Amino acid sequence: MDPTRDEQGDEPVPRLQRLFDNMWLLLIVGMVVMLVVYTGWGMFEILTMPEATLP
């Protein structure tokens, strides 16, 4: 069975549907997005912090 065809075999399965059917790819993409967003957010917070005045 060709995974690019639907069950009836008359129409090809859309590319985005095949992408969303792959749960491992979605898991990896979700983890990478969270890693990039939180790392970027943390770096932004560190770089925009005002200089501390020491006693």
mmCIF entry with sequence, helices, sheets and N, C-alpha, C, O atoms, coordinates in Angstrom:
data_MODEL
# 
_entry.id   MODEL 
# 
_entity.id                         1 
_entity.type                       polymer 
_entity.pdbx_number_of_molecules   1 
# 
_entity_poly.entity_id                      1 
_entity_poly.type                           'polypeptide(L)' 
_entity_poly.nstd_linkage                   no 
_entity_poly.nstd_monomer                   no 
_entity_poly.pdbx_seq_one_letter_code       MDPTRDEQGDEPVPRLQRLFDNMWLLLIVGMVVMLVVYTGWGMFEILTMPEATLP 
_entity_poly.pdbx_seq_one_letter_code_can   MDPTRDEQGDEPVPRLQRLFDNMWLLLIVGMVVMLVVYTGWGMFEILTMPEATLP 
_entity_poly.pdbx_strand_id                 A 
# 
loop_
_entity_poly_seq.entity_id 
_entity_poly_seq.num 
_entity_poly_seq.mon_id 
_entity_poly_seq.hetero 
1 1  MET n 
1 2  ASP n 
1 3  PRO n 
1 4  THR n 
1 5  ARG n 
1 6  ASP n 
1 7  GLU n 
1 8  GLN n 
1 9  GLY n 
1 10 ASP n 
1 11 GLU n 
1 12 PRO n 
1 13 VAL n 
1 14 PRO n 
1 15 ARG n 
1 16 LEU n 
1 17 GLN n 
1 18 ARG n 
1 19 LEU n 
1 20 PHE n 
1 21 ASP n 
1 22 ASN n 
1 23 MET n 
1 24 TRP n 
1 25 LEU n 
1 26 LEU n 
1 27 LEU n 
1 28 ILE n 
1 29 VAL n 
1 30 GLY n 
1 31 MET n 
1 32 VAL n 
1 33 VAL n 
1 34 MET n 
1 35 LEU n 
1 36 VAL n 
1 37 VAL n 
1 38 TYR n 
1 39 THR n 
1 40 GLY n 
1 41 TRP n 
1 42 GLY n 
1 43 MET n 
1 44 PHE n 
1 45 GLU n 
1 46 ILE n 
1 47 LEU n 
1 48 THR n 
1 49 MET n 
1 50 PRO n 
1 51 GLU n 
1 52 ALA n 
1 53 THR n 
1 54 LEU n 
1 55 PRO n 
# 
_struct_asym.id          A 
_struct_asym.entity_id   1 
# 
loop_
_struct_conf.conf_type_id 
_struct_conf.id 
_struct_conf.pdbx_PDB_helix_id 
_struct_conf.beg_label_comp_id 
_struct_conf.beg_label_asym_id 
_struct_conf.beg_label_seq_id 
_struct_conf.pdbx_beg_PDB_ins_code 
_struct_conf.end_label_comp_id 
_struct_conf.end_label_asym_id 
_struct_conf.end_label_seq_id 
_struct_conf.pdbx_end_PDB_ins_code 
_struct_conf.beg_auth_comp_id 
_struct_conf.beg_auth_asym_id 
_struct_conf.beg_auth_seq_id 
_struct_conf.end_auth_comp_id 
_struct_conf.end_auth_asym_id 
_struct_conf.end_auth_seq_id 
_struct_conf.pdbx_PDB_helix_class 
_struct_conf.details 
_struct_conf.pdbx_PDB_helix_length 
HELX_P HELX_P1 AA1 ARG A 15 ? ASP A 21 ? ARG A 15 ASP A 21 1 ? 7  
HELX_P HELX_P2 AA2 MET A 23 ? LEU A 47 ? MET A 23 LEU A 47 1 ? 25 
# 
_struct_conf_type.id          HELX_P 
_struct_conf_type.criteria    ? 
_struct_conf_type.reference   ? 
# 
loop_
_atom_site.group_PDB 
_atom_site.id 
_atom_site.type_symbol 
_atom_site.label_atom_id 
_atom_site.label_alt_id 
_atom_site.label_comp_id 
_atom_site.label_asym_id 
_atom_site.label_entity_id 
_atom_site.label_seq_id 
_atom_site.pdbx_PDB_ins_code 
_atom_site.Cartn_x 
_atom_site.Cartn_y 
_atom_site.Cartn_z 
_atom_site.occupancy 
_atom_site.B_iso_or_equiv 
_atom_site.pdbx_formal_charge 
_atom_site.auth_seq_id 
_atom_site.auth_comp_id 
_atom_site.auth_asym_id 
_atom_site.auth_atom_id 
_atom_site.pdbx_PDB_model_num 
ATOM 1   N N  . MET A 1 1  ? 0.834  -1.178 0.000  1.00 0.00 ? 1  MET A N  1 
ATOM 2   C CA . MET A 1 1  ? 0.000  0.000  0.000  1.00 0.00 ? 1  MET A CA 1 
ATOM 3   C C  . MET A 1 1  ? 0.883  1.247  0.000  1.00 0.00 ? 1  MET A C  1 
ATOM 4   O O  . MET A 1 1  ? 1.840  1.337  0.769  1.00 0.00 ? 1  MET A O  1 
ATOM 5   N N  . ASP A 1 2  ? 0.566  2.177  -0.841 1.00 0.00 ? 2  ASP A N  1 
ATOM 6   C CA . ASP A 1 2  ? 1.310  3.418  -0.966 1.00 0.00 ? 2  ASP A CA 1 
ATOM 7   C C  . ASP A 1 2  ? 0.832  4.406  0.103  1.00 0.00 ? 2  ASP A C  1 
ATOM 8   O O  . ASP A 1 2  ? -0.351 4.743  0.129  1.00 0.00 ? 2  ASP A O  1 
ATOM 9   N N  . PRO A 1 3  ? 1.731  4.884  0.994  1.00 0.00 ? 3  PRO A N  1 
ATOM 10  C CA . PRO A 1 3  ? 1.281  5.795  2.055  1.00 0.00 ? 3  PRO A CA 1 
ATOM 11  C C  . PRO A 1 3  ? 0.883  7.176  1.539  1.00 0.00 ? 3  PRO A C  1 
ATOM 12  O O  . PRO A 1 3  ? 0.314  7.974  2.284  1.00 0.00 ? 3  PRO A O  1 
ATOM 13  N N  . THR A 1 4  ? 1.180  7.465  0.267  1.00 0.00 ? 4  THR A N  1 
ATOM 14  C CA . THR A 1 4  ? 0.791  8.770  -0.265 1.00 0.00 ? 4  THR A CA 1 
ATOM 15  C C  . THR A 1 4  ? -0.595 8.749  -0.884 1.00 0.00 ? 4  THR A C  1 
ATOM 16  O O  . THR A 1 4  ? -1.049 9.763  -1.414 1.00 0.00 ? 4  THR A O  1 
ATOM 17  N N  . ARG A 1 5  ? -1.275 7.611  -0.827 1.00 0.00 ? 5  ARG A N  1 
ATOM 18  C CA . ARG A 1 5  ? -2.640 7.503  -1.353 1.00 0.00 ? 5  ARG A CA 1 
ATOM 19  C C  . ARG A 1 5  ? -3.589 7.233  -0.195 1.00 0.00 ? 5  ARG A C  1 
ATOM 20  O O  . ARG A 1 5  ? -3.192 6.631  0.803  1.00 0.00 ? 5  ARG A O  1 
ATOM 21  N N  . ASP A 1 6  ? -4.849 7.675  -0.316 1.00 0.00 ? 6  ASP A N  1 
ATOM 22  C CA . ASP A 1 6  ? -5.820 7.403  0.741  1.00 0.00 ? 6  ASP A CA 1 
ATOM 23  C C  . ASP A 1 6  ? -6.400 6.003  0.566  1.00 0.00 ? 6  ASP A C  1 
ATOM 24  O O  . ASP A 1 6  ? -5.984 5.270  -0.332 1.00 0.00 ? 6  ASP A O  1 
ATOM 25  N N  . GLU A 1 7  ? -7.361 5.621  1.420  1.00 0.00 ? 7  GLU A N  1 
ATOM 26  C CA . GLU A 1 7  ? -7.875 4.245  1.415  1.00 0.00 ? 7  GLU A CA 1 
ATOM 27  C C  . GLU A 1 7  ? -8.581 3.884  0.117  1.00 0.00 ? 7  GLU A C  1 
ATOM 28  O O  . GLU A 1 7  ? -8.524 2.729  -0.305 1.00 0.00 ? 7  GLU A O  1 
ATOM 29  N N  . GLN A 1 8  ? -9.243 4.835  -0.526 1.00 0.00 ? 8  GLN A N  1 
ATOM 30  C CA . GLN A 1 8  ? -9.928 4.543  -1.778 1.00 0.00 ? 8  GLN A CA 1 
ATOM 31  C C  . GLN A 1 8  ? -8.939 4.465  -2.935 1.00 0.00 ? 8  GLN A C  1 
ATOM 32  O O  . GLN A 1 8  ? -9.219 3.812  -3.941 1.00 0.00 ? 8  GLN A O  1 
ATOM 33  N N  . GLY A 1 9  ? -7.795 5.116  -2.809 1.00 0.00 ? 9  GLY A N  1 
ATOM 34  C CA . GLY A 1 9  ? -6.773 5.046  -3.831 1.00 0.00 ? 9  GLY A CA 1 
ATOM 35  C C  . GLY A 1 9  ? -6.984 6.016  -4.976 1.00 0.00 ? 9  GLY A C  1 
ATOM 36  O O  . GLY A 1 9  ? -6.228 5.983  -5.947 1.00 0.00 ? 9  GLY A O  1 
ATOM 37  N N  . ASP A 1 10 ? -7.988 6.880  -4.896 1.00 0.00 ? 10 ASP A N  1 
ATOM 38  C CA . ASP A 1 10 ? -8.243 7.771  -6.016 1.00 0.00 ? 10 ASP A CA 1 
ATOM 39  C C  . ASP A 1 10 ? -7.591 9.145  -5.855 1.00 0.00 ? 10 ASP A C  1 
ATOM 40  O O  . ASP A 1 10 ? -7.340 9.821  -6.853 1.00 0.00 ? 10 ASP A O  1 
ATOM 41  N N  . GLU A 1 11 ? -7.314 9.570  -4.627 1.00 0.00 ? 11 GLU A N  1 
ATOM 42  C CA . GLU A 1 11 ? -6.698 10.877 -4.411 1.00 0.00 ? 11 GLU A CA 1 
ATOM 43  C C  . GLU A 1 11 ? -5.442 10.719 -3.555 1.00 0.00 ? 11 GLU A C  1 
ATOM 44  O O  . GLU A 1 11 ? -5.429 9.927  -2.613 1.00 0.00 ? 11 GLU A O  1 
ATOM 45  N N  . PRO A 1 12 ? -4.403 11.461 -3.874 1.00 0.00 ? 12 PRO A N  1 
ATOM 46  C CA . PRO A 1 12 ? -3.208 11.410 -3.017 1.00 0.00 ? 12 PRO A CA 1 
ATOM 47  C C  . PRO A 1 12 ? -3.478 12.102 -1.678 1.00 0.00 ? 12 PRO A C  1 
ATOM 48  O O  . PRO A 1 12 ? -4.265 13.044 -1.596 1.00 0.00 ? 12 PRO A O  1 
ATOM 49  N N  . VAL A 1 13 ? -2.814 11.616 -0.644 1.00 0.00 ? 13 VAL A N  1 
ATOM 50  C CA . VAL A 1 13 ? -2.951 12.215 0.689  1.00 0.00 ? 13 VAL A CA 1 
ATOM 51  C C  . VAL A 1 13 ? -2.155 13.521 0.691  1.00 0.00 ? 13 VAL A C  1 
ATOM 52  O O  . VAL A 1 13 ? -1.003 13.533 0.259  1.00 0.00 ? 13 VAL A O  1 
ATOM 53  N N  . PRO A 1 14 ? -2.746 14.617 1.169  1.00 0.00 ? 14 PRO A N  1 
ATOM 54  C CA . PRO A 1 14 ? -2.021 15.897 1.192  1.00 0.00 ? 14 PRO A CA 1 
ATOM 55  C C  . PRO A 1 14 ? -0.756 15.821 2.039  1.00 0.00 ? 14 PRO A C  1 
ATOM 56  O O  . PRO A 1 14 ? -0.672 15.055 2.999  1.00 0.00 ? 14 PRO A O  1 
ATOM 57  N N  . ARG A 1 15 ? 0.215  16.626 1.661  1.00 0.00 ? 15 ARG A N  1 
ATOM 58  C CA . ARG A 1 15 ? 1.522  16.611 2.320  1.00 0.00 ? 15 ARG A CA 1 
ATOM 59  C C  . ARG A 1 15 ? 1.413  16.977 3.802  1.00 0.00 ? 15 ARG A C  1 
ATOM 60  O O  . ARG A 1 15 ? 2.069  16.356 4.638  1.00 0.00 ? 15 ARG A O  1 
ATOM 61  N N  . LEU A 1 16 ? 0.587  17.981 4.139  1.00 0.00 ? 16 LEU A N  1 
ATOM 62  C CA . LEU A 1 16 ? 0.440  18.372 5.544  1.00 0.00 ? 16 LEU A CA 1 
ATOM 63  C C  . LEU A 1 16 ? -0.229 17.285 6.372  1.00 0.00 ? 16 LEU A C  1 
ATOM 64  O O  . LEU A 1 16 ? 0.092  17.125 7.549  1.00 0.00 ? 16 LEU A O  1 
ATOM 65  N N  . GLN A 1 17 ? -1.148 16.540 5.780  1.00 0.00 ? 17 GLN A N  1 
ATOM 66  C CA . GLN A 1 17 ? -1.789 15.453 6.523  1.00 0.00 ? 17 GLN A CA 1 
ATOM 67  C C  . GLN A 1 17 ? -0.771 14.368 6.846  1.00 0.00 ? 17 GLN A C  1 
ATOM 68  O O  . GLN A 1 17 ? -0.780 13.814 7.945  1.00 0.00 ? 17 GLN A O  1 
ATOM 69  N N  . ARG A 1 18 ? 0.104  14.064 5.898  1.00 0.00 ? 18 ARG A N  1 
ATOM 70  C CA . ARG A 1 18 ? 1.151  13.074 6.173  1.00 0.00 ? 18 ARG A CA 1 
ATOM 71  C C  . ARG A 1 18 ? 2.095  13.585 7.255  1.00 0.00 ? 18 ARG A C  1 
ATOM 72  O O  . ARG A 1 18 ? 2.575  12.808 8.080  1.00 0.00 ? 18 ARG A O  1 
ATOM 73  N N  . LEU A 1 19 ? 2.365  14.906 7.254  1.00 0.00 ? 19 LEU A N  1 
ATOM 74  C CA . LEU A 1 19 ? 3.223  15.490 8.283  1.00 0.00 ? 19 LEU A CA 1 
ATOM 75  C C  . LEU A 1 19 ? 2.574  15.373 9.657  1.00 0.00 ? 19 LEU A C  1 
ATOM 76  O O  . LEU A 1 19 ? 3.230  14.975 10.619 1.00 0.00 ? 19 LEU A O  1 
ATOM 77  N N  . PHE A 1 20 ? 1.286  15.718 9.756  1.00 0.00 ? 20 PHE A N  1 
ATOM 78  C CA . PHE A 1 20 ? 0.597  15.676 11.044 1.00 0.00 ? 20 PHE A CA 1 
ATOM 79  C C  . PHE A 1 20 ? 0.303  14.252 11.505 1.00 0.00 ? 20 PHE A C  1 
ATOM 80  O O  . PHE A 1 20 ? 0.038  14.047 12.690 1.00 0.00 ? 20 PHE A O  1 
ATOM 81  N N  . ASP A 1 21 ? 0.340  13.275 10.625 1.00 0.00 ? 21 ASP A N  1 
ATOM 82  C CA . ASP A 1 21 ? 0.143  11.884 11.022 1.00 0.00 ? 21 ASP A CA 1 
ATOM 83  C C  . ASP A 1 21 ? 1.402  11.280 11.642 1.00 0.00 ? 21 ASP A C  1 
ATOM 84  O O  . ASP A 1 21 ? 1.327  10.228 12.278 1.00 0.00 ? 21 ASP A O  1 
ATOM 85  N N  . ASN A 1 22 ? 2.541  11.918 11.470 1.00 0.00 ? 22 ASN A N  1 
ATOM 86  C CA . ASN A 1 22 ? 3.798  11.403 12.005 1.00 0.00 ? 22 ASN A CA 1 
ATOM 87  C C  . ASN A 1 22 ? 3.991  11.946 13.425 1.00 0.00 ? 22 ASN A C  1 
ATOM 88  O O  . ASN A 1 22 ? 4.464  13.068 13.608 1.00 0.00 ? 22 ASN A O  1 
ATOM 89  N N  . MET A 1 23 ? 3.618  11.132 14.437 1.00 0.00 ? 23 MET A N  1 
ATOM 90  C CA . MET A 1 23 ? 3.643  11.629 15.814 1.00 0.00 ? 23 MET A CA 1 
ATOM 91  C C  . MET A 1 23 ? 5.057  11.851 16.333 1.00 0.00 ? 23 MET A C  1 
ATOM 92  O O  . MET A 1 23 ? 5.259  12.733 17.168 1.00 0.00 ? 23 MET A O  1 
ATOM 93  N N  . TRP A 1 24 ? 6.038  11.090 15.873 1.00 0.00 ? 24 TRP A N  1 
ATOM 94  C CA . TRP A 1 24 ? 7.405  11.270 16.350 1.00 0.00 ? 24 TRP A CA 1 
ATOM 95  C C  . TRP A 1 24 ? 7.984  12.585 15.845 1.00 0.00 ? 24 TRP A C  1 
ATOM 96  O O  . TRP A 1 24 ? 8.697  13.277 16.572 1.00 0.00 ? 24 TRP A O  1 
ATOM 97  N N  . LEU A 1 25 ? 7.677  12.923 14.608 1.00 0.00 ? 25 LEU A N  1 
ATOM 98  C CA . LEU A 1 25 ? 8.140  14.198 14.070 1.00 0.00 ? 25 LEU A CA 1 
ATOM 99  C C  . LEU A 1 25 ? 7.499  15.361 14.816 1.00 0.00 ? 25 LEU A C  1 
ATOM 100 O O  . LEU A 1 25 ? 8.167  16.353 15.106 1.00 0.00 ? 25 LEU A O  1 
ATOM 101 N N  . LEU A 1 26 ? 6.223  15.251 15.128 1.00 0.00 ? 26 LEU A N  1 
ATOM 102 C CA . LEU A 1 26 ? 5.542  16.300 15.889 1.00 0.00 ? 26 LEU A CA 1 
ATOM 103 C C  . LEU A 1 26 ? 6.133  16.439 17.291 1.00 0.00 ? 26 LEU A C  1 
ATOM 104 O O  . LEU A 1 26 ? 6.277  17.552 17.796 1.00 0.00 ? 26 LEU A O  1 
ATOM 105 N N  . LEU A 1 27 ? 6.473  15.322 17.916 1.00 0.00 ? 27 LEU A N  1 
ATOM 106 C CA . LEU A 1 27 ? 7.088  15.359 19.246 1.00 0.00 ? 27 LEU A CA 1 
ATOM 107 C C  . LEU A 1 27 ? 8.435  16.076 19.195 1.00 0.00 ? 27 LEU A C  1 
ATOM 108 O O  . LEU A 1 27 ? 8.720  16.933 20.032 1.00 0.00 ? 27 LEU A O  1 
ATOM 109 N N  . ILE A 1 28 ? 9.254  15.727 18.218 1.00 0.00 ? 28 ILE A N  1 
ATOM 110 C CA . ILE A 1 28 ? 10.575 16.343 18.092 1.00 0.00 ? 28 ILE A CA 1 
ATOM 111 C C  . ILE A 1 28 ? 10.447 17.833 17.790 1.00 0.00 ? 28 ILE A C  1 
ATOM 112 O O  . ILE A 1 28 ? 11.169 18.646 18.368 1.00 0.00 ? 28 ILE A O  1 
ATOM 113 N N  . VAL A 1 29 ? 9.538  18.195 16.892 1.00 0.00 ? 29 VAL A N  1 
ATOM 114 C CA . VAL A 1 29 ? 9.338  19.609 16.561 1.00 0.00 ? 29 VAL A CA 1 
ATOM 115 C C  . VAL A 1 29 ? 8.861  20.380 17.789 1.00 0.00 ? 29 VAL A C  1 
ATOM 116 O O  . VAL A 1 29 ? 9.314  21.500 18.025 1.00 0.00 ? 29 VAL A O  1 
ATOM 117 N N  . GLY A 1 30 ? 7.957  19.799 18.573 1.00 0.00 ? 30 GLY A N  1 
ATOM 118 C CA . GLY A 1 30 ? 7.477  20.455 19.782 1.00 0.00 ? 30 GLY A CA 1 
ATOM 119 C C  . GLY A 1 30 ? 8.584  20.669 20.795 1.00 0.00 ? 30 GLY A C  1 
ATOM 120 O O  . GLY A 1 30 ? 8.668  21.732 21.411 1.00 0.00 ? 30 GLY A O  1 
ATOM 121 N N  . MET A 1 31 ? 9.430  19.676 20.972 1.00 0.00 ? 31 MET A N  1 
ATOM 122 C CA . MET A 1 31 ? 10.537 19.812 21.922 1.00 0.00 ? 31 MET A CA 1 
ATOM 123 C C  . MET A 1 31 ? 11.538 20.869 21.458 1.00 0.00 ? 31 MET A C  1 
ATOM 124 O O  . MET A 1 31 ? 12.025 21.660 22.265 1.00 0.00 ? 31 MET A O  1 
ATOM 125 N N  . VAL A 1 32 ? 11.844 20.884 20.168 1.00 0.00 ? 32 VAL A N  1 
ATOM 126 C CA . VAL A 1 32 ? 12.796 21.865 19.641 1.00 0.00 ? 32 VAL A CA 1 
ATOM 127 C C  . VAL A 1 32 ? 12.237 23.282 19.773 1.00 0.00 ? 32 VAL A C  1 
ATOM 128 O O  . VAL A 1 32 ? 12.963 24.203 20.144 1.00 0.00 ? 32 VAL A O  1 
ATOM 129 N N  . VAL A 1 33 ? 10.956 23.457 19.472 1.00 0.00 ? 33 VAL A N  1 
ATOM 130 C CA . VAL A 1 33 ? 10.347 24.785 19.586 1.00 0.00 ? 33 VAL A CA 1 
ATOM 131 C C  . VAL A 1 33 ? 10.400 25.266 21.033 1.00 0.00 ? 33 VAL A C  1 
ATOM 132 O O  . VAL A 1 33 ? 10.759 26.416 21.287 1.00 0.00 ? 33 VAL A O  1 
ATOM 133 N N  . MET A 1 34 ? 10.048 24.407 21.980 1.00 0.00 ? 34 MET A N  1 
ATOM 134 C CA . MET A 1 34 ? 10.085 24.804 23.392 1.00 0.00 ? 34 MET A CA 1 
ATOM 135 C C  . MET A 1 34 ? 11.516 25.132 23.827 1.00 0.00 ? 34 MET A C  1 
ATOM 136 O O  . MET A 1 34 ? 11.730 26.104 24.551 1.00 0.00 ? 34 MET A O  1 
ATOM 137 N N  . LEU A 1 35 ? 12.488 24.340 23.401 1.00 0.00 ? 35 LEU A N  1 
ATOM 138 C CA . LEU A 1 35 ? 13.883 24.589 23.754 1.00 0.00 ? 35 LEU A CA 1 
ATOM 139 C C  . LEU A 1 35 ? 14.343 25.943 23.220 1.00 0.00 ? 35 LEU A C  1 
ATOM 140 O O  . LEU A 1 35 ? 14.972 26.717 23.942 1.00 0.00 ? 35 LEU A O  1 
ATOM 141 N N  . VAL A 1 36 ? 14.033 26.225 21.973 1.00 0.00 ? 36 VAL A N  1 
ATOM 142 C CA . VAL A 1 36 ? 14.462 27.490 21.368 1.00 0.00 ? 36 VAL A CA 1 
ATOM 143 C C  . VAL A 1 36 ? 13.758 28.677 22.022 1.00 0.00 ? 36 VAL A C  1 
ATOM 144 O O  . VAL A 1 36 ? 14.397 29.689 22.311 1.00 0.00 ? 36 VAL A O  1 
ATOM 145 N N  . VAL A 1 37 ? 12.451 28.567 22.258 1.00 0.00 ? 37 VAL A N  1 
ATOM 146 C CA . VAL A 1 37 ? 11.701 29.689 22.832 1.00 0.00 ? 37 VAL A CA 1 
ATOM 147 C C  . VAL A 1 37 ? 12.169 29.986 24.251 1.00 0.00 ? 37 VAL A C  1 
ATOM 148 O O  . VAL A 1 37 ? 12.441 31.141 24.578 1.00 0.00 ? 37 VAL A O  1 
ATOM 149 N N  . TYR A 1 38 ? 12.265 28.972 25.094 1.00 0.00 ? 38 TYR A N  1 
ATOM 150 C CA . TYR A 1 38 ? 12.659 29.228 26.479 1.00 0.00 ? 38 TYR A CA 1 
ATOM 151 C C  . TYR A 1 38 ? 14.122 29.643 26.594 1.00 0.00 ? 38 TYR A C  1 
ATOM 152 O O  . TYR A 1 38 ? 14.458 30.467 27.445 1.00 0.00 ? 38 TYR A O  1 
ATOM 153 N N  . THR A 1 39 ? 14.990 29.096 25.763 1.00 0.00 ? 39 THR A N  1 
ATOM 154 C CA . THR A 1 39 ? 16.388 29.523 25.787 1.00 0.00 ? 39 THR A CA 1 
ATOM 155 C C  . THR A 1 39 ? 16.509 30.964 25.313 1.00 0.00 ? 39 THR A C  1 
ATOM 156 O O  . THR A 1 39 ? 17.239 31.759 25.906 1.00 0.00 ? 39 THR A O  1 
ATOM 157 N N  . GLY A 1 40 ? 15.795 31.298 24.246 1.00 0.00 ? 40 GLY A N  1 
ATOM 158 C CA . GLY A 1 40 ? 15.814 32.677 23.756 1.00 0.00 ? 40 GLY A CA 1 
ATOM 159 C C  . GLY A 1 40 ? 15.248 33.649 24.770 1.00 0.00 ? 40 GLY A C  1 
ATOM 160 O O  . GLY A 1 40 ? 15.790 34.737 24.963 1.00 0.00 ? 40 GLY A O  1 
ATOM 161 N N  . TRP A 1 41 ? 14.163 33.264 25.418 1.00 0.00 ? 41 TRP A N  1 
ATOM 162 C CA . TRP A 1 41 ? 13.543 34.108 26.440 1.00 0.00 ? 41 TRP A CA 1 
ATOM 163 C C  . TRP A 1 41 ? 14.514 34.326 27.608 1.00 0.00 ? 41 TRP A C  1 
ATOM 164 O O  . TRP A 1 41 ? 14.654 35.447 28.096 1.00 0.00 ? 41 TRP A O  1 
ATOM 165 N N  . GLY A 1 42 ? 15.171 33.272 28.046 1.00 0.00 ? 42 GLY A N  1 
ATOM 166 C CA . GLY A 1 42 ? 16.134 33.382 29.141 1.00 0.00 ? 42 GLY A CA 1 
ATOM 167 C C  . GLY A 1 42 ? 17.321 34.256 28.782 1.00 0.00 ? 42 GLY A C  1 
ATOM 168 O O  . GLY A 1 42 ? 17.761 35.075 29.589 1.00 0.00 ? 42 GLY A O  1 
ATOM 169 N N  . MET A 1 43 ? 17.841 34.086 27.572 1.00 0.00 ? 43 MET A N  1 
ATOM 170 C CA . MET A 1 43 ? 18.963 34.917 27.139 1.00 0.00 ? 43 MET A CA 1 
ATOM 171 C C  . MET A 1 43 ? 18.550 36.387 27.049 1.00 0.00 ? 43 MET A C  1 
ATOM 172 O O  . MET A 1 43 ? 19.319 37.274 27.419 1.00 0.00 ? 43 MET A O  1 
ATOM 173 N N  . PHE A 1 44 ? 17.339 36.642 26.558 1.00 0.00 ? 44 PHE A N  1 
ATOM 174 C CA . PHE A 1 44 ? 16.831 38.018 26.491 1.00 0.00 ? 44 PHE A CA 1 
ATOM 175 C C  . PHE A 1 44 ? 16.733 38.621 27.888 1.00 0.00 ? 44 PHE A C  1 
ATOM 176 O O  . PHE A 1 44 ? 17.117 39.772 28.095 1.00 0.00 ? 44 PHE A O  1 
ATOM 177 N N  . GLU A 1 45 ? 16.223 37.856 28.842 1.00 0.00 ? 45 GLU A N  1 
ATOM 178 C CA . GLU A 1 45 ? 16.096 38.348 30.217 1.00 0.00 ? 45 GLU A CA 1 
ATOM 179 C C  . GLU A 1 45 ? 17.463 38.650 30.823 1.00 0.00 ? 45 GLU A C  1 
ATOM 180 O O  . GLU A 1 45 ? 17.630 39.661 31.504 1.00 0.00 ? 45 GLU A O  1 
ATOM 181 N N  . ILE A 1 46 ? 18.432 37.787 30.582 1.00 0.00 ? 46 ILE A N  1 
ATOM 182 C CA . ILE A 1 46 ? 19.773 37.999 31.140 1.00 0.00 ? 46 ILE A CA 1 
ATOM 183 C C  . ILE A 1 46 ? 20.435 39.219 30.513 1.00 0.00 ? 46 ILE A C  1 
ATOM 184 O O  . ILE A 1 46 ? 21.058 40.019 31.213 1.00 0.00 ? 46 ILE A O  1 
ATOM 185 N N  . LEU A 1 47 ? 20.303 39.364 29.202 1.00 0.00 ? 47 LEU A N  1 
ATOM 186 C CA . LEU A 1 47 ? 20.974 40.467 28.513 1.00 0.00 ? 47 LEU A CA 1 
ATOM 187 C C  . LEU A 1 47 ? 20.321 41.822 28.771 1.00 0.00 ? 47 LEU A C  1 
ATOM 188 O O  . LEU A 1 47 ? 20.984 42.852 28.653 1.00 0.00 ? 47 LEU A O  1 
ATOM 189 N N  . THR A 1 48 ? 19.042 41.841 29.119 1.00 0.00 ? 48 THR A N  1 
ATOM 190 C CA . THR A 1 48 ? 18.367 43.118 29.360 1.00 0.00 ? 48 THR A CA 1 
ATOM 191 C C  . THR A 1 48 ? 18.277 43.467 30.840 1.00 0.00 ? 48 THR A C  1 
ATOM 192 O O  . THR A 1 48 ? 17.639 44.456 31.202 1.00 0.00 ? 48 THR A O  1 
ATOM 193 N N  . MET A 1 49 ? 18.902 42.674 31.698 1.00 0.00 ? 49 MET A N  1 
ATOM 194 C CA . MET A 1 49 ? 18.886 42.945 33.131 1.00 0.00 ? 49 MET A CA 1 
ATOM 195 C C  . MET A 1 49 ? 19.751 44.168 33.445 1.00 0.00 ? 49 MET A C  1 
ATOM 196 O O  . MET A 1 49 ? 20.854 44.295 32.913 1.00 0.00 ? 49 MET A O  1 
ATOM 197 N N  . PRO A 1 50 ? 19.264 45.062 34.297 1.00 0.00 ? 50 PRO A N  1 
ATOM 198 C CA . PRO A 1 50 ? 20.098 46.224 34.646 1.00 0.00 ? 50 PRO A CA 1 
ATOM 199 C C  . PRO A 1 50 ? 21.280 45.789 35.516 1.00 0.00 ? 50 PRO A C  1 
ATOM 200 O O  . PRO A 1 50 ? 21.245 44.754 36.182 1.00 0.00 ? 50 PRO A O  1 
ATOM 201 N N  . GLU A 1 51 ? 22.316 46.611 35.485 1.00 0.00 ? 51 GLU A N  1 
ATOM 202 C CA . GLU A 1 51 ? 23.494 46.296 36.273 1.00 0.00 ? 51 GLU A CA 1 
ATOM 203 C C  . GLU A 1 51 ? 23.176 46.417 37.757 1.00 0.00 ? 51 GLU A C  1 
ATOM 204 O O  . GLU A 1 51 ? 22.529 47.375 38.180 1.00 0.00 ? 51 GLU A O  1 
ATOM 205 N N  . ALA A 1 52 ? 23.625 45.461 38.537 1.00 0.00 ? 52 ALA A N  1 
ATOM 206 C CA . ALA A 1 52 ? 23.341 45.470 39.973 1.00 0.00 ? 52 ALA A CA 1 
ATOM 207 C C  . ALA A 1 52 ? 24.296 46.421 40.693 1.00 0.00 ? 52 ALA A C  1 
ATOM 208 O O  . ALA A 1 52 ? 25.475 46.524 40.354 1.00 0.00 ? 52 ALA A O  1 
ATOM 209 N N  . THR A 1 53 ? 23.756 47.105 41.687 1.00 0.00 ? 53 THR A N  1 
ATOM 210 C CA . THR A 1 53 ? 24.609 47.951 42.529 1.00 0.00 ? 53 THR A CA 1 
ATOM 211 C C  . THR A 1 53 ? 24.973 47.147 43.770 1.00 0.00 ? 53 THR A C  1 
ATOM 212 O O  . THR A 1 53 ? 24.105 46.723 44.532 1.00 0.00 ? 53 THR A O  1 
ATOM 213 N N  . LEU A 1 54 ? 26.243 46.952 43.952 1.00 0.00 ? 54 LEU A N  1 
ATOM 214 C CA . LEU A 1 54 ? 26.702 46.162 45.088 1.00 0.00 ? 54 LEU A CA 1 
ATOM 215 C C  . LEU A 1 54 ? 26.856 47.057 46.314 1.00 0.00 ? 54 LEU A C  1 
ATOM 216 O O  . LEU A 1 54 ? 27.243 48.218 46.177 1.00 0.00 ? 54 LEU A O  1 
ATOM 217 N N  . PRO A 1 55 ? 26.561 46.543 47.511 1.00 0.00 ? 55 PRO A N  1 
ATOM 218 C CA . PRO A 1 55 ? 26.673 47.361 48.732 1.00 0.00 ? 55 PRO A CA 1 
ATOM 219 C C  . PRO A 1 55 ? 28.109 47.657 49.101 1.00 0.00 ? 55 PRO A C  1 
ATOM 220 O O  . PRO A 1 55 ? 28.363 48.332 50.099 1.00 0.00 ? 55 PRO A O  1 
# 
